[in-house]
Amino acid sequence: MTAFAVLPNELQRALDVARERLGPFAELRYADTIGSTNDAATELALAGAPEGTAVLADQQTAGRGRRGRAWSSPPGAGLYLSVVLRGAGLASLPGLVTLGAGAAAADAVLAATGLPVRLKWPNDLVMGHAWKKLGGILCEAQGREALVVGLGINVMSSAHPPEVAARATAIEAELGRAIDRSSLVVECLAALRTLAQSLHTPDPSTLLNRWRDHAADGWRGAVVRWHDDNVEVSGIARDVDHDGALIVERDGRRERVIAGEVLWQPRP
């Protein structure tokens, strides 16, 4: 089992102030350095940890994104947070939960910093016309009734690998000032609690509409490319459906894209 450290004083004070608002989501575990917050939250979930149990780290040495890609997690440069959600059938809704978690993260960043973040299907937080990546979401099912939701948000510019730095941005770089990290953690936990409450009384249209409200400008009508039976194909993004799949128009018909790598070409 992962060994956790004492919460930094400023963060502990912020959680204490927000405890009534956060409820079970105030039960936060912290590590200065960890392999992956999703892995640590998975350990806790499999050991029976209740919904709202969360893991936060200052640095990840084995952080990952979708499809097993490495997620650059330099010390002090980002918010690396994973939360356990529980509920019957929840593990069958990773696409919908991913979109809901993206909207939750965007709400949290706006509330804590004033920065209006946009979303790119399926799991990216982006900024600007070029859709520079500010963060990402990773949802992983644990059995039939548990899901770990991981948030990775770039807070300050840092020494990311060249292939990451060229397409990344950070909250403090966008704002031109430092932010209150403890406030960002609290707002993320509060937004994820709201997401969990929505999932317990499922109304997919509500979650999807919140995602649409935050979606990157120009996403509808943008060209997307993906692989179908190892052949690259392209289509026009039209909408998202009740399961969180991307609806694209291809050769005059509509198709659902639910997995795999999707490359976006933003509209001019």
C-alpha positions in Angstrom: 0.0 0.0 0.0 1.2 3.5 -0.8 2.7 5.5 2.1 1.3 9.0 2.4 2.7 12.1 4.0 1.1 14.8 6.2 -0.8 17.4 4.2 0.9 20.8 3.7 -0.4 23.2 6.4 -1.9 25.6 3.9 -3.8 22.8 2.1 -5.0 21.3 5.4 -6.4 24.7 6.5 -8.2 25.1 3.2 -9.7 21.6 3.5 -10.8 22.3 7.1 -12.6 25.5 6.0 -14.3 23.6 3.1 -15.1 20.4 5.0 -18.8 20.8 5.1 -18.9 21.7 1.4 -16.7 18.8 0.4 -18.2 16.1 2.6 -16.4 12.8 2.0 -14.3 14.4 -0.7 -12.4 16.2 2.0 -10.7 12.9 2.9 -7.5 13.7 0.9 -4.3 11.6 1.0 -1.1 13.4 0.0 2.4 12.3 -1.2 5.3 14.5 -2.2 6.4 12.0 -4.8 4.3 9.0 -6.1 4.3 6.7 -9.0 0.8 7.5 -10.1 -2.1 9.0 -8.2 -4.5 6.8 -10.2 -2.6 3.7 -9.1 -2.7 4.8 -5.5 -6.4 5.6 -5.6 -7.0 2.2 -7.3 -5.2 0.5 -4.3 -7.5 2.3 -2.0 -10.6 1.5 -4.0 -9.8 -2.2 -4.1 -9.3 -2.1 -0.3 -12.9 -0.7 0.1 -12.2 3.0 0.4 -15.5 5.0 0.2 -16.5 7.4 -2.6 -14.7 10.7 -2.3 -11.4 9.2 -1.2 -8.8 11.2 -3.0 -5.0 11.2 -3.7 -2.9 14.2 -4.4 0.8 14.4 -5.3 3.4 17.1 -5.9 5.1 14.9 -8.4 4.4 11.7 -10.3 7.2 9.4 -11.5 4.9 7.1 -13.6 2.0 9.4 -14.4 0.0 8.3 -17.5 -2.7 9.5 -19.8 -5.0 7.7 -22.2 -3.8 4.6 -24.0 -0.9 4.2 -21.5 1.0 7.3 -22.6 3.3 8.9 -20.1 2.0 12.1 -18.4 4.7 14.5 -17.7 4.4 15.4 -14.0 7.4 17.6 -12.8 7.6 18.5 -9.1 5.6 21.5 -8.2 4.4 22.2 -11.7 0.9 20.7 -11.7 -2.1 19.4 -9.9 -2.1 15.6 -9.9 -5.3 14.4 -8.3 -7.3 11.1 -8.4 -10.7 10.4 -6.7 -12.6 7.2 -6.1 -16.3 7.3 -7.3 -18.7 4.5 -6.6 -22.1 3.4 -7.8 -23.9 0.5 -9.5 -23.0 0.4 -13.2 -20.6 3.3 -12.9 -17.8 1.4 -14.5 -19.9 1.0 -17.6 -19.9 4.7 -18.2 -16.3 5.8 -18.6 -16.9 7.9 -21.7 -19.7 9.9 -20.0 -17.8 10.2 -16.8 -14.7 11.4 -18.7 -16.8 14.2 -20.3 -18.4 15.1 -16.9 -15.0 15.2 -15.2 -13.7 17.5 -17.9 -16.5 19.9 -17.3 -15.9 19.6 -13.6 -12.2 20.4 -14.0 -13.1 23.4 -16.2 -15.5 24.7 -13.6 -12.9 24.3 -10.9 -10.2 26.2 -12.8 -12.6 29.0 -13.5 -13.8 29.2 -9.9 -10.3 29.1 -8.4 -8.4 31.3 -10.9 -10.9 33.1 -13.3 -9.3 31.3 -16.3 -11.9 30.1 -18.8 -10.7 26.7 -19.9 -12.2 24.9 -22.9 -12.5 21.1 -23.5 -11.5 18.9 -26.5 -13.0 15.5 -26.9 -12.5 13.1 -25.2 -10.4 14.2 -22.3 -8.3 17.3 -22.8 -8.4 20.8 -21.2 -7.2 23.3 -23.7 -6.6 27.0 -24.2 -6.7 29.4 -27.1 -7.4 29.0 -30.8 -4.5 26.5 -31.1 -6.0 24.4 -28.4 -2.8 24.2 -26.3 -3.2 21.5 -23.7 -3.6 22.6 -20.1 -4.6 19.3 -18.6 -6.3 15.9 -19.1 -8.6 13.4 -17.6 -8.1 9.6 -17.1 -11.0 7.5 -15.9 -10.3 3.8 -15.0 -12.9 1.3 -13.9 -12.2 -0.8 -10.8 -14.6 -3.7 -10.8 -18.3 -3.2 -11.6 -19.1 -0.4 -9.1 -16.0 1.8 -8.8 -14.2 4.2 -11.0 -11.0 6.2 -10.4 -11.1 9.7 -12.0 -7.7 11.3 -12.4 -7.0 15.0 -13.2 -3.7 16.3 -14.4 -3.6 20.1 -14.7 -0.5 22.2 -15.6 -0.3 24.9 -13.0 3.1 26.5 -14.0 5.4 26.1 -16.9 8.2 23.6 -16.3 10.8 21.4 -18.0 8.4 19.2 -19.9 9.9 17.0 -22.7 10.1 18.8 -26.0 7.2 16.9 -27.6 5.0 18.0 -24.7 6.3 21.6 -24.3 5.5 22.5 -27.9 1.8 21.9 -27.4 1.3 22.6 -23.7 0.4 25.6 -21.6 -0.2 26.2 -17.9 -2.6 28.2 -15.7 0.0 30.6 -14.4 1.5 31.1 -17.9 -2.0 32.1 -19.2 -2.7 34.4 -16.3 0.7 35.9 -15.9 0.6 35.5 -12.2 0.8 32.9 -9.4 -2.4 31.2 -8.2 -3.6 29.8 -4.9 -3.0 26.0 -5.3 -4.9 25.1 -2.2 -8.0 26.9 -3.6 -7.6 25.0 -6.9 -7.5 21.6 -5.1 -10.6 22.5 -3.1 -12.5 23.6 -6.2 -11.5 20.4 -8.0 -12.8 18.2 -5.1 -16.0 20.2 -4.9 -16.6 20.0 -8.6 -16.0 16.2 -8.5 -18.4 15.9 -5.7 -21.0 17.6 -7.8 -20.2 15.2 -10.6 -20.7 12.2 -8.3 -24.0 13.5 -7.2 -25.1 13.9 -10.8 -24.1 10.3 -11.5 -26.1 9.0 -8.6 -29.3 10.5 -10.2 -28.2 10.0 -13.8 -29.4 12.5 -16.4 -26.9 12.2 -19.2 -28.3 15.2 -21.0 -27.3 17.4 -18.1 -23.6 16.2 -18.1 -23.4 16.4 -21.9 -24.8 19.9 -22.0 -22.3 21.0 -19.4 -19.5 19.5 -21.6 -20.9 21.2 -24.7 -21.0 24.5 -22.8 -17.2 24.2 -22.2 -16.2 22.7 -25.5 -13.5 24.4 -27.5 -14.6 27.0 -30.0 -15.0 25.5 -33.5 -15.1 21.9 -32.4 -18.4 21.3 -34.3 -17.5 21.2 -37.9 -13.8 20.5 -37.3 -12.1 17.7 -39.3 -11.1 14.7 -37.2 -8.9 11.7 -38.3 -8.8 8.3 -36.7 -8.0 4.7 -37.6 -10.7 2.2 -38.7 -9.3 -1.3 -39.1 -5.8 0.1 -39.3 -6.8 2.5 -42.1 -6.8 6.2 -41.4 -10.1 7.9 -42.2 -11.5 11.3 -41.6 -14.9 12.9 -40.9 -16.5 16.1 -39.5 -17.3 16.4 -35.8 -21.0 16.9 -35.2 -21.9 16.1 -31.6 -21.5 13.8 -28.6 -24.0 11.2 -27.7 -25.5 9.9 -24.4 -22.6 7.5 -23.8 -20.0 10.2 -24.4 -19.1 9.0 -27.9 -18.1 11.5 -30.6 -20.5 11.6 -33.5 -18.8 12.3 -36.8 -20.1 12.6 -40.4 -18.2 10.5 -42.8 -19.1 10.0 -46.5 -22.6 11.3 -45.9 -23.4 9.1 -42.9 -23.0 9.5 -39.1 -20.7 7.3 -37.1 -19.8 6.9 -33.4 -16.2 7.2 -32.4 -15.7 5.7 -29.0 -12.0 4.7 -28.6 -8.6 5.0 -30.2 -6.6 8.0 -31.1 -8.4 11.0 -32.6 -6.5 13.8 -34.2 -8.3 17.2 -34.5 -7.8 19.8 -37.1 -9.3 23.0 -35.6 -11.4 25.2 -38.0 -9.6 28.3 -39.3 
